[in-house]
Amino acid sequence: MNEHMDDELARQQTVAELDSITMLKVKFDAGEAAQSKTLFGNGRMQVKVQVLIAGADADGNAVHVPPEVMTSIKLIHYDTGRTLRDGWSASTEQGRFTLEAQTTFALPVSSDDDADDDSPLPQVRTFWVSSSVSGSTRIAARLTLGGTTIRSNGTSLSSVHDSSVTLEAQLPLTYSIEQFRWAAIRRGNEEWGNRIWNHYLGLYPQGQQIKLVDWIADGVVGDGHIADGNKLRENQANYLDVVLTRPEDSEYGVSLPYNGSALAYRHYSDAITSESKYYKVRVNDRNGELTVVQAISEYSTLSLPSRKGGRFAFRAIDQYGTEHKLAVRMNFSSLTLALERG
């Protein structure tokens, strides 16, 4: 749906100064009859709400609505006439978490039954509405024309505009830890003494996938550090690197010590080597699942002994924008990773 008419078209249709608003309607989509929709009240999920507007000059001729009037359009609560608040908000920018597909081309808006056949197409202003609370609200619109506020909730002087849609925000769903799938796959083809696993995290309540599309953690930028170590002296492990990769990445690079001398390996628990092997590990190759990489070497580097991390708390974000508090715990002795509540 086209929100911005070409300048040339605007010049052709602006035959006189806008005097009145002949149409002010609120819809989910100009061609959609639905009057109510449901979303999750998680502050991220958005629903598209569009305001259709048309105007006339003093003689009743249809004219173009100028930009200053279009930009004055705001969404309001139908019952109070106030702009969206108390957990409800509207943006002109579409976020990631919507059920509507991104419009890639403009479609003309058909005139409504109460508009003249020869009138210009209604102009449209699009908003994306979200809620951080549960509950329902009825949404109308308002605009300013010549210093006068016109609302679509039937409270303007003429009360000719009465149009709204209803949104119901539901509490975000929570799931037991058993509904999350945690599976490890060995990379294979590593050098001797090196082992790399991909651990995949998915959400499958009642066997139906809800895609995990992102994650966040307090104070973390980039990959999520879960654990690392050198000269660990654990069973078949002296070097360790474990990270939760960024979902937008397709590869994770890791260097592991390798090719140490057989004598050092047999007689020294550190099994130090100065050589390393760089691996490009394919990650995030399962749709709707997050990837943790666990890389282990039986050798250690020349660096000092270290043992860091062990538990990483984060919030996985699903396809609807809902957060799920989780954590990955590293057991250095058994070299295992466990998924638990955050």
N, C-alpha and C positions, 0 to 999 in steps of 0.2 A: 504494500500500500504506500502511495507516494505522499510524503509529508511536505515536500518542497517543490512547488511548481516552477517551471522554467521562467526566467525573467521575461522572455518574449511573450509567453502565454499570459503572464501576469499583466503585462502592458496592454495586451489585447482585451483583457477582461475588465481592467480598471477603467470603466467609462465614467464613473462618478465616485464621489467620496462615500465610504461606508457609513451608513446611517443607522442600521439596525441588524440584529442577528436573527436570521430566519430559521436556523437549525442549530441546536446544541445538544448533541446526543453522546451518551457514554456507552461504549460496547467493548467486548473483548476483541472483536474483529468486525470490520464493517459488514462482512458477509455472513456473520455468525449470529444465530438466534439465541444462543445460550445466555441466560441472565445470571447464572451463578457458577462459580468454580471453587475448587478446593486446592489448597497448597499446604505445605508443611511450614509451621511457624518457627523456622530455624534462622531467620535473618538473611538467608542466602537465596532460597528458592524464590523465583519471580514468576509473575503472571502478567501477560501483556494486556494493558487497558488502553483503548484508543478513544479519543474525543473527536467527533465529527462536527464540523462547523461550516456554516454558509451564511452569507450576508447579503444585504440589499441596500440600495441608495434611497434617498427620500421619496423617489417615485415608485419604489417597489421593484426596481430592476436589479437582477442579481449582479453582484460585483465581487471582486477579489477581496479576501480578508487580508489586510496588510500584516507584515511580520511582527510589528509591535503588539498587535492584538493576539496573534498566534502564540507569541512567547509569554503573554500574560496568563495563558491557560494554566490552571493548577487543578489537581485532584483534591477533593474535599470529602469529609464524612457527610453523607446525605442528611443525617439527623441533626448535626450541629452547624454545618456550613463552614467548619474550620478545616484548615489543611490537615493532611494525614499526620497523625501523631499517636502517642500511647502504644508504641511498638510497630505501628504501620508507617511505611515510607514509600515514596515514589521516586524513580530515577528516570532520566531520559536515556540512560545507557543500559544496554542489555548485558547482563552478566553471564556467567557460565551455566548457572543452574536454572534452566527454564525448560518447560515441556514444549514450548513453541520452537519450531525450526527457524534458524536465521534466514530472513528474507534476503534473497540475492538479487531480486529485480523488482521494479515498481509495478504495481497493478493498479488500474484505475478503480476509483470508488464509485459504485453505482449510486444514482440518486435514490433517496428513499421515496416512499409512496406520497409523502406530504410535500415533496419538492416538485417544482414545475419541471416538465420534461425538457425545456430548453434552458434550464439553469445550469451554471457551471457545476462541475463535480464538486462534492463537498471536500474541503481541505481537512487534513488529519494531523493530529498531534499524538504521538505515541509515548506512553509511559510504561515502566516496568515496576510492578508493585510487589513488595515483600513485607513480611511480618516477622517479628522476633517474639511474638506472643501467640497463644492460642485464643480462638474466639472468632466471631464473624463481624463484618462491617459492610455497610452499604456505601458504595462510592459514587459520588457525583462529580461535577466539574464546575469551575467558575472562571470567568475572564473579566477583563476590564475594557470598556469601550467608552471613550470620551469622558473618563473620570467616573463612570458608572459601573458598578459591579453587577454582573449578570451570572446567575447560578442556575444549574440544571436540577435543583432540588425543590422546585416549585415555590421558592420564596421571593423571587424577583417581583417587581411591582405588577407586571402583567401576568406573572405565573404561567407563561406559555411554555416554558421549558421544564419538563419533568422527566428526567432520564437518569438511570443509574444501573449499576451492576452490583452483585453481592459476592464477596469473597469470604470463605471460611478457612481459617488457619487451624490446622490440626497439630496436636503435640507431636514432635518428632518421634519416630519409632526407635526403640532401643532393643538390642538383641543380646542373648546370652553368649558367652564365649564359645559355646558349642556350635553356634550358627556361623562362626568364622572358620574358614578352611585354611590350614597352615600345612603346606607340603614342600618337601625339599627334593631337588633334582641335582644330581652330580653333573658337573660340566663335562668331565672326561677329557681325554687327550692332553692332560697336564704333564709337565715334566715329573720325573720320578721324585717322590718326596713332597710334591705339591698336590693339594686337594682344594677344589673350588666347588661350592654349592650355591645354587639359587634357591632361596626360600620364598615361596609365593603366598601372599595373603589375600584371601578373597572372602566375600560375604554371600552366603547361600541359605537364607532362611527357608525352611520347608523345601529345600532343594532348588529354589528359584534364585538366580543370581541378582543381586543388587550391586552394581558396579562401584568399586572404590576408585576414585579418580584423582585423589590428592591426599596429602597429609601435612599437618603443621605440628610444630613443637616449640615451646617457649624458648626464645633466645637462640634458635637454630636457623642458620642460613646455609643453604646448600644441602649436601647429603647429611643424613642423620648418623652420627657416630654412636655405635652400640658398644663396641669393645675393640681393643687392639693390644698387642703385647709382643715382646721380644725376649728371647732366652727364658721361655716359660718353663721348660723342663717338665712338661706334661707328657703323657703317653703319646708318642709319635707327633708331638707338636712343640715347636719352639717359637714359631712366629704366627701371629694371628691378626687379621683385619676383618671387621664385621661392620657393614654399613647398611642403612636403609636408603636406597637410591631415590633420586628425584623422579617423579612419574613422567616428566617430559623428556628424560634421557633415554636413549636406546642402548647406550654402552656405558660400562664402568671400567676404568683402567686401574689395575692393581699390579704391583711388583712383588714377587716372592723370592726369597733367597733360595738358591738351588745349586746343584753341581758341587757340593762339598766333597772333601776327600773322604774315602772310605775309612781311613784310619781315624780321622777326627770323629766321624759318625759313630764308630764302634766304641771309642774310649773316652769321649768327652760328651757329657750330657747336653752341652750347649750346641754342639755340632755347627760351629761357626763357619761361615763362608763369605767371601767377598763378592761372589757372583749373584746376579739376580735375573729373573725372567719376568718380562712384562706381558700381561694378558689383557686383552680386550674382552670383557665379559658382556654378553648380550643380556640386557635387562628389560623389564616391562614389556615382554613379548607375549603376555597373556592378557587379553582384553578384560579390563575391569579389575585387575589384580595388581597389587603393589609387590615390589621385589626387594628382598634383603640378600646381599651377597656376603658369603662367609668364605674367606680364603685362609688356608692353613699351609704352613711349611714345616717339615721336620727339621729344617735347618734354621739357624738364627743369623742375624746380621752382626756387623762389628759394633753396632750401637750398644749403649748401656741396657741392662735389663729393665723391662717395664711391664706393667700390667694395669691397663686403664679400662674404665667403664665396667659394664656388667649388666646394667638395666637401662633401657631407653624408653621413656614414656612419650607418647605422641597421640595425636588425634587424627584418625583416618576420616576422610570426607567422602561420602557416597555421592551418587549421581544426582541426588536431590538436594545436596548441600548440607546434609545432616552430619554432625561430628560424632565419632565413636571413640571413646577414650580407651586406649590399648597400651600395652608395653611389651617389649621383647627382652627376655632375660637370657644372658649368656652364662653357662656353667663352664668355668675354665677347666675343671677336672675332667668332666665327661665330654667337653667340646660340643655340647648340645645347645640348641636355641629353643626356648619355650615362649609361646604366646600367652599373655595373661591380661587381666584388666588393668587399665592405666590408673 
